[in-house]
Amino acid sequence: FVRTAINKDKIVIGICLGAQILADVLGAKVYKNNQKEIGWFDVNKNEAVERTVLKGVFPKKFSAFHWHGDVFDLPENCVPIGSSKATENQGFVFKNKVFAFQFHLETTYNSAKELINNARTDLVDSEFIQTEEEMLRGKERFDKLNSLMFKVLERLVNKGS
């Protein structure tokens, strides 16, 4: 299904597992990371993303919400979005139509609370796993995060204008 959508030149967005599926469909390796990345961690933008339809969307460094243990290599002919201390490939753009985000721009305060409630067993003591309190501190972070998601979506609707 995903390959068909890409081959039909559709806009495709994959978030977290969706990004991993996109990487796999585009021929890259998906595998377990050395550590899980759960909570708020900075993503450093790769300047190459400025040559895509997402030009000007992401600041040089932004805080994103993460909840993943698997990662992917960058598929061929893809433009990297950025990296974090724990995860080298935080996303990519393919042909200005396919957008993979390892991080979660769509997360709201309430959805983070639900995720924590349903996946609490992931919250172990580790360098890149925050506590429930750390993740839920500062509701305004979610608004800032969601505004980035809206910028991405607006850019795709307006085709880079």
C-alpha positions as CSV (number, residue, x, y, z in Angstrom):
1,F,0.0,0.0,0.0
2,V,2.7,2.5,1.0
3,R,4.8,1.7,-2.1
4,T,1.8,2.1,-4.3
5,A,1.0,5.5,-2.8
6,I,4.6,6.6,-3.3
7,N,4.6,5.3,-6.9
8,K,1.4,7.2,-7.6
9,D,3.2,10.4,-6.6
10,K,0.9,10.9,-3.5
11,I,2.0,13.0,-0.5
12,V,2.8,10.5,2.2
13,I,3.6,11.4,5.8
14,G,5.0,8.7,8.2
15,I,5.5,9.4,11.9
16,C,7.6,7.2,14.1
17,L,6.7,3.6,13.0
18,G,5.4,5.2,9.9
19,A,8.8,6.8,9.2
20,Q,10.4,3.4,9.8
21,I,7.9,1.8,7.3
22,L,8.8,4.5,4.7
23,A,12.5,3.9,5.2
24,D,12.0,0.1,4.7
25,V,9.8,0.6,1.6
26,L,12.5,2.9,0.2
27,G,15.2,0.3,0.7
28,A,16.9,1.3,4.0
29,K,17.6,-0.8,7.0
30,V,15.4,-0.5,10.1
31,Y,16.8,-1.8,13.3
32,K,16.9,-1.5,17.2
33,N,18.7,1.6,18.4
34,N,21.3,1.2,21.1
35,Q,18.8,2.9,23.5
36,K,15.2,4.0,23.5
37,E,14.5,7.7,23.1
38,I,11.5,8.7,25.1
39,G,10.6,12.2,26.1
40,W,11.6,15.7,25.0
41,F,14.9,15.9,23.2
42,D,16.4,18.4,20.8
43,V,16.6,17.7,17.1
44,N,19.3,19.5,15.2
45,K,18.1,20.4,11.8
46,N,20.2,19.2,8.8
47,E,20.7,22.2,6.5
48,A,20.0,20.0,3.5
49,V,16.3,20.2,4.4
50,E,16.4,23.8,3.4
51,R,16.6,22.6,-0.3
52,T,13.1,20.9,0.1
53,V,9.5,22.0,0.3
54,L,10.1,22.2,4.1
55,K,12.5,25.2,3.7
56,G,12.1,27.5,6.6
57,V,9.8,25.2,8.6
58,F,12.2,23.9,11.2
59,P,14.5,26.1,13.3
60,K,18.2,25.2,13.6
61,K,17.4,23.3,16.8
62,F,14.0,22.4,18.2
63,S,12.6,20.3,21.0
64,A,10.5,17.4,19.9
65,F,8.6,14.6,21.6
66,H,10.0,11.1,21.1
67,W,8.9,7.6,21.9
68,H,10.9,5.0,19.9
69,G,13.4,2.2,20.2
70,D,13.9,1.4,16.5
71,V,15.7,3.6,14.0
72,F,16.5,3.5,10.3
73,D,19.3,4.3,7.9
74,L,18.7,7.1,5.5
75,P,17.3,5.7,2.2
76,E,19.0,6.6,-1.1
77,N,18.0,9.9,-2.7
78,C,16.5,11.2,0.5
79,V,17.2,14.5,2.2
80,P,17.8,14.2,6.0
81,I,15.7,16.3,8.3
82,G,17.9,16.2,11.3
83,S,19.4,14.2,14.2
84,S,19.4,14.1,17.9
85,K,22.0,13.0,20.5
86,A,20.4,9.5,20.6
87,T,19.2,9.1,17.0
88,E,21.2,9.9,13.9
89,N,18.3,9.9,11.4
90,Q,15.3,11.8,12.8
91,G,13.6,12.0,9.4
92,F,13.8,12.5,5.7
93,V,12.2,13.9,2.6
94,F,11.9,12.0,-0.6
95,K,11.1,13.8,-3.9
96,N,9.2,16.5,-1.9
97,K,6.3,14.1,-1.6
98,V,7.3,11.6,1.1
99,F,8.0,12.9,4.6
100,A,9.3,10.7,7.4
101,F,9.4,12.0,11.0
102,Q,10.9,9.8,13.7
103,F,9.8,12.3,16.3
104,H,6.2,13.2,17.2
105,L,5.0,16.7,16.2
106,E,1.4,15.6,16.6
107,T,1.6,14.9,20.3
108,T,-0.7,16.8,22.6
109,Y,-0.6,17.0,26.4
110,N,-3.5,14.6,26.6
111,S,-2.1,12.1,24.1
112,A,1.2,12.1,25.9
113,K,-0.6,11.3,29.2
114,E,-2.5,8.4,27.4
115,L,0.8,7.1,25.9
116,I,2.4,7.2,29.3
117,N,-0.6,5.4,30.9
118,N,-0.5,2.7,28.2
119,A,3.2,2.2,27.8
120,R,4.5,2.9,31.4
121,T,6.7,-0.2,31.3
122,D,8.9,1.6,28.7
123,L,9.8,4.2,31.4
124,V,13.0,2.7,32.8
125,D,16.0,4.5,34.1
126,S,18.1,5.4,31.0
127,E,20.0,8.4,29.6
128,F,17.4,9.0,26.9
129,I,14.2,8.1,28.8
130,Q,12.6,10.9,30.8
131,T,10.2,10.5,33.7
132,E,6.5,11.0,33.4
133,E,6.9,14.3,35.3
134,E,9.6,15.5,32.9
135,M,7.5,14.7,29.9
136,L,4.4,16.4,31.1
137,R,6.0,19.5,32.6
138,G,5.2,22.6,30.6
139,K,2.0,22.3,28.6
140,E,3.1,25.1,26.3
141,R,5.8,22.8,24.8
142,F,3.0,20.8,23.2
143,D,1.5,23.9,21.7
144,K,4.9,24.9,20.2
145,L,5.3,21.3,18.9
146,N,1.9,21.3,17.3
147,S,2.6,24.6,15.6
148,L,5.5,22.9,13.9
149,M,3.2,20.2,12.7
150,F,0.7,22.8,11.4
151,K,3.6,24.5,9.5
152,V,4.5,21.2,7.9
153,L,0.9,20.6,6.8
154,E,0.4,24.1,5.6
155,R,3.6,23.9,3.5
156,L,2.4,20.7,1.9
157,V,-1.1,22.1,1.2
158,N,0.4,25.2,-0.3
159,K,3.1,23.2,-2.2
160,G,6.0,25.2,-0.8
161,S,4.7,28.7,-1.4
